[in-house]
């Protein structure tokens, strides 16, 4: 693989710091951008700045990268936060200015929550009907990015699913279980746990994001996933047993969210094709 100059936004985030490290390990030249830079691999060029001031020359000011992986996003674990809609125009402007500046390849982090209620496998042709502010804003940015990049920039929309690993930095159920265990709680309130999702470790996800972004053969919507659904109850119990925790879930204490599907997972055809080149 030819060495490329890769810009990672949101590089200090839960997933971003893993992506930066993976890219560096793959031999890429990496610029890491965030408003806070602690915990980011020091081999990268560290750039502390906000991307959302509308600078039309931002592509040039960021060193004209070959690839941009846009991961910056606030409140990703709070699907109802007003910030998702409030920030949407700033993300749109950033993408527009990067494309207009001449960016060859843009990867943007997406989410299964763009799809909304769906049963079964999600592929690039699955219709979207998001039912949270997070999903609505991500879906709108996806549509805008493909329109802005048409005939100009190779756009890859990297749709993520359920993530675990490095759990103390996450706002997921797995991070909360660690906190509750340390507090000495014997039980924690939980849903039925029957829903089946596509779980992936943050390290494997970072590798998929990095490899998908620096290759040019596969583009469009790419599911970053395992393609194998597992029940939430089974994955939570596996996590508890792996860590030798004493805490146990109290099933049914919370109702299942109306917009969560009984079984939803990614079609891994495209990502498997990409990753087969790196095995």
C-alpha positions as CSV (number, residue, x, y, z in Angstrom):
1,X,0.0,0.0,0.0
2,X,1.3,3.4,-1.0
3,X,2.0,5.7,1.9
4,X,-0.8,8.3,2.1
5,X,-1.3,11.5,4.1
6,X,-4.4,10.9,6.2
7,X,-6.3,13.5,8.3
8,X,-8.4,12.2,11.2
9,X,-10.9,14.5,12.7
10,X,-12.2,13.7,16.2
11,X,-8.9,12.0,16.7
12,X,-9.1,12.3,20.5
13,X,-12.5,10.5,20.7
14,X,-13.4,7.0,21.8
15,X,-12.9,5.5,18.3
16,X,-10.6,8.2,16.8
17,X,-7.5,7.5,18.9
18,X,-7.6,3.8,17.9
19,X,-7.9,4.7,14.2
20,X,-4.9,7.0,14.5
21,X,-2.8,4.3,16.0
22,X,-3.9,1.7,13.4
23,X,-3.1,4.1,10.5
24,X,0.4,4.8,11.9
25,X,1.0,1.0,12.3
26,X,0.0,0.6,8.7
27,X,2.7,3.1,7.7
28,X,0.5,6.1,6.9
29,X,1.4,9.7,7.5
30,X,-1.2,10.9,10.0
31,X,-2.5,14.3,11.0
32,X,-4.7,14.1,14.1
33,X,-7.2,17.0,14.7
34,X,-9.3,17.6,17.8
35,X,-10.0,20.3,20.4
36,X,-8.3,18.0,22.9
37,X,-5.2,16.0,22.0
38,X,-4.5,14.0,25.2
39,X,-4.1,10.3,24.7
40,X,-3.4,10.4,20.9
41,X,-0.5,8.5,19.5
42,X,2.5,10.9,19.6
43,X,3.8,9.6,16.2
44,X,1.0,11.6,14.5
45,X,1.1,15.3,13.7
46,X,-1.2,16.8,16.4
47,X,-3.4,19.7,15.5
48,X,-5.5,21.4,18.2
49,X,-8.3,23.3,16.5
50,X,-12.0,23.5,15.9
51,X,-13.0,22.5,12.4
52,X,-16.3,24.3,12.4
53,X,-15.6,28.0,11.9
54,X,-16.6,27.8,8.2
55,X,-13.0,28.4,6.8
56,X,-13.3,28.0,3.0
57,X,-9.5,27.3,2.8
58,X,-9.5,24.6,5.5
59,X,-8.4,21.8,3.1
60,X,-5.2,23.8,2.3
61,X,-4.7,24.8,5.9
62,X,-4.9,21.2,7.0
63,X,-2.0,20.3,4.6
64,X,-4.0,19.0,1.6
65,X,-4.3,15.3,2.8
66,X,-4.9,12.5,0.4
67,X,-7.6,11.1,2.7
68,X,-9.8,12.6,5.4
69,X,-11.6,10.4,7.9
70,X,-14.2,12.6,9.5
71,X,-15.1,11.2,12.9
72,X,-15.7,14.4,14.9
73,X,-19.1,14.3,16.5
74,X,-20.5,15.4,19.9
75,X,-22.7,13.3,22.2
76,X,-22.7,10.2,20.1
77,X,-24.0,8.1,23.1
78,X,-26.9,10.5,23.7
79,X,-29.2,9.9,20.8
80,X,-31.7,12.6,21.8
81,X,-29.2,15.5,22.3
82,X,-30.1,18.8,20.6
83,X,-26.4,19.1,19.5
84,X,-26.9,16.6,16.8
85,X,-29.2,18.9,14.8
86,X,-27.5,22.1,16.0
87,X,-24.1,20.9,14.7
88,X,-25.4,19.5,11.4
89,X,-24.8,22.6,9.3
90,X,-21.2,22.9,10.6
91,X,-20.5,19.4,9.5
92,X,-22.0,20.1,6.1
93,X,-19.9,23.2,5.7
94,X,-16.7,21.4,6.7
95,X,-17.4,18.6,4.2
96,X,-18.3,21.1,1.5
97,X,-15.1,23.1,1.9
98,X,-12.9,20.0,2.0
99,X,-14.4,18.7,-1.2
100,X,-14.3,22.2,-2.9
101,X,-10.6,22.4,-1.9
102,X,-9.8,19.3,-3.8
103,X,-9.9,16.4,-1.3
104,X,-9.4,13.2,-3.2
105,X,-11.0,10.8,-0.7
106,X,-13.4,11.3,2.2
107,X,-14.6,8.8,4.7
108,X,-17.3,9.8,7.2
109,X,-18.4,7.8,10.2
110,X,-22.0,6.7,10.0
111,X,-24.3,4.7,12.2
112,X,-26.9,1.9,12.1
113,X,-29.2,4.5,13.7
114,X,-29.6,6.2,10.3
115,X,-31.7,3.2,9.3
116,X,-34.2,3.4,12.1
117,X,-36.4,0.4,12.6
118,X,-35.3,-2.6,10.5
119,X,-35.3,-6.3,11.0
120,X,-32.4,-8.3,9.5
121,X,-29.3,-7.4,7.6
122,X,-28.5,-3.8,6.5
123,X,-26.8,-3.3,3.2
124,X,-26.1,-0.2,1.1
125,X,-29.6,-0.2,-0.4
126,X,-31.5,-0.5,2.8
127,X,-34.0,2.4,3.1
128,X,-33.5,4.8,6.0
129,X,-36.1,6.2,8.3
130,X,-34.2,7.3,11.4
131,X,-36.1,7.7,14.7
132,X,-33.6,9.6,16.9
133,X,-32.0,13.0,16.5
134,X,-28.6,11.3,16.2
135,X,-29.8,9.1,13.4
136,X,-31.6,11.9,11.6
137,X,-28.6,14.2,11.6
138,X,-26.2,11.4,10.5
139,X,-28.6,10.4,7.7
140,X,-28.8,14.0,6.4
141,X,-25.0,14.4,6.4
142,X,-24.7,11.1,4.5
143,X,-27.0,12.3,1.8
144,X,-25.3,15.7,1.6
145,X,-21.8,14.2,1.5
146,X,-22.6,12.0,-1.5
147,X,-24.2,14.9,-3.3
148,X,-21.3,17.2,-2.6
149,X,-18.7,14.6,-3.6
150,X,-20.3,13.5,-6.8
151,X,-17.7,13.4,-9.6
152,X,-15.2,15.1,-7.4
153,X,-14.3,13.1,-4.3
154,X,-14.3,9.4,-3.5
155,X,-16.9,9.2,-0.7
156,X,-17.0,6.3,1.7
157,X,-19.7,6.3,4.4
158,X,-18.5,3.9,7.1
159,X,-21.6,2.7,9.0
160,X,-20.8,1.4,12.5
161,X,-22.9,-0.8,14.7
162,X,-22.4,-1.8,18.4
163,X,-18.9,-1.2,19.8
164,X,-17.1,-2.5,22.9
165,X,-13.6,-2.4,24.1
166,X,-11.7,0.5,25.8
167,X,-14.9,0.6,27.7
168,X,-14.0,3.1,30.4
169,X,-13.7,5.8,27.6
170,X,-17.1,4.9,26.2
171,X,-20.6,5.8,27.2
172,X,-22.0,2.4,26.4
173,X,-23.6,-0.2,28.6
174,X,-20.2,-1.9,28.9
175,X,-18.6,1.2,30.4
176,X,-21.5,1.6,32.8
177,X,-21.2,-2.0,34.0
178,X,-17.5,-1.4,34.9
179,X,-18.5,1.7,36.9
180,X,-21.3,-0.1,38.7
181,X,-19.1,-3.1,39.5
182,X,-16.6,-0.8,41.1
183,X,-19.3,0.9,43.1
184,X,-20.2,-2.5,44.5
185,X,-23.6,-2.8,43.0
186,X,-25.0,-6.3,42.8
187,X,-27.5,-5.6,40.1
188,X,-28.2,-3.0,37.4
189,X,-31.4,-2.1,35.5
190,X,-31.5,-3.6,32.1
191,X,-33.9,-4.2,29.1
192,X,-35.1,-7.7,28.2
193,X,-31.8,-8.2,26.4
194,X,-33.5,-10.2,23.7
195,X,-32.6,-7.9,20.9
196,X,-29.8,-9.2,18.6
197,X,-27.1,-6.8,17.4
198,X,-23.8,-6.7,15.5
199,X,-21.1,-6.3,18.1
200,X,-17.5,-5.4,17.2
201,X,-14.4,-4.5,19.4
202,X,-13.1,-1.0,19.0
203,X,-9.7,-2.3,17.9
204,X,-11.2,-4.4,15.0
205,X,-13.5,-1.5,14.1
206,X,-10.5,0.9,13.9
207,X,-8.7,-1.5,11.6
208,X,-11.8,-1.7,9.4
209,X,-12.1,2.1,9.3
210,X,-8.4,2.6,8.5
211,X,-8.3,-0.1,5.8
212,X,-11.5,1.0,4.2
213,X,-10.4,4.6,4.1
214,X,-6.9,4.2,2.5
215,X,-8.1,1.8,-0.3
216,X,-9.8,3.0,-3.5
217,X,-11.5,-0.1,-4.9
218,X,-14.6,-0.1,-2.7
219,X,-16.6,3.0,-2.0
220,X,-20.1,4.2,-1.1
221,X,-21.8,2.9,2.0
222,X,-19.6,0.3,3.8
223,X,-20.7,-1.5,6.9
224,X,-18.0,-1.7,9.5
225,X,-19.2,-4.8,11.3
226,X,-18.9,-8.6,11.8
227,X,-22.1,-9.5,10.0
228,X,-23.1,-11.8,12.9
229,X,-25.9,-10.9,15.3
230,X,-25.7,-11.8,19.0
231,X,-28.3,-11.1,21.7
232,X,-27.6,-8.2,23.9
233,X,-28.1,-10.4,27.0
234,X,-25.6,-12.9,25.8
235,X,-23.0,-10.3,25.0
236,X,-23.4,-8.5,28.3
237,X,-23.1,-11.8,30.2
238,X,-20.0,-12.7,28.2
239,X,-18.5,-9.3,29.1
240,X,-19.3,-9.8,32.8
241,X,-17.8,-13.3,32.8
242,X,-14.7,-12.2,30.9
243,X,-14.0,-9.6,33.6
244,X,-15.0,-11.9,36.5
245,X,-17.6,-9.4,37.7
246,X,-20.2,-10.2,40.4
247,X,-22.8,-7.8,39.2
248,X,-25.8,-9.1,37.3
249,X,-28.5,-7.6,35.0
250,X,-32.0,-7.0,36.2
251,X,-33.9,-8.0,33.1
252,X,-37.0,-6.0,32.2
253,X,-36.3,-3.1,34.5
254,X,-36.2,-0.9,31.5
255,X,-38.5,-1.2,28.4
256,X,-36.8,-1.9,25.1
257,X,-36.6,1.3,23.1
258,X,-39.4,1.7,20.5
259,X,-36.9,2.4,17.7
260,X,-34.7,-0.6,18.5
261,X,-35.1,-3.6,16.2
262,X,-35.4,-7.2,17.4
263,X,-32.5,-8.2,15.2
264,X,-30.4,-5.9,13.2
265,X,-26.9,-6.3,11.8
266,X,-24.6,-5.3,9.0
267,X,-24.1,-7.1,5.6
268,X,-20.3,-7.6,5.8
269,X,-19.8,-8.3,2.1
270,X,-18.0,-5.1,1.2
271,X,-15.8,-4.9,4.4
272,X,-14.9,-8.6,4.1
273,X,-13.7,-7.9,0.5
274,X,-11.6,-4.9,1.8
275,X,-10.1,-6.8,4.8
276,X,-9.2,-9.9,2.7
277,X,-6.4,-7.8,1.2
278,X,-5.0,-7.2,4.7
279,X,-5.1,-10.7,6.2
